Amino acid sequence: VVKDLGLQLPALRDRGIRVVSETTTQYFALHGKTGHLVTAERIDREQLCRLVEKCVLRCELIVEGEM
């Protein structure tokens, strides 16, 4: 994620970059040492999308300050 945004790793702390989900459970996070998007919680498709054929789990990346 950091590479895709053209930022350096210190920007994770300095710019307040965070990943948020629509649900109360935060399934994704940014790895502090690599800047990679990683799973933060176990994702159980059967629990999240019981009767839905196409299961989509949305999240947003929040970056404080100007880009």
C-alpha positions, 0 to 999 in steps of 0.5 A, spaced: 500 500 500 505 504 501 508 503 495 502 504 491 501 511 494 508 513 493 510 514 500 515 511 505 514 507 511 515 512 516 509 515 513 505 510 516 506 513 523 507 520 520 500 521 516 496 517 520 494 512 515 489 506 517 484 501 514 477 501 516 471 497 515 464 498 514 463 492 520 465 493 527 470 488 526 477 490 522 479 485 518 485 488 515 491 492 517 497 495 515 503 492 517 508 497 520 515 494 517 513 493 510 507 497 509 503 491 506 495 490 507 494 484 511 489 480 515 488 482 522 482 478 523 480 471 521 475 472 515 469 466 515 466 467 509 460 462 511 459 467 517 459 473 513 456 471 506 451 465 508 446 466 502 450 470 498 454 467 492 458 473 491 461 475 497 465 482 498 468 485 504 469 492 503 474 497 507 477 504 506 484 506 507 484 513 510 490 518 509 491 524 513 494 530 510 495 532 503 497 527 497 
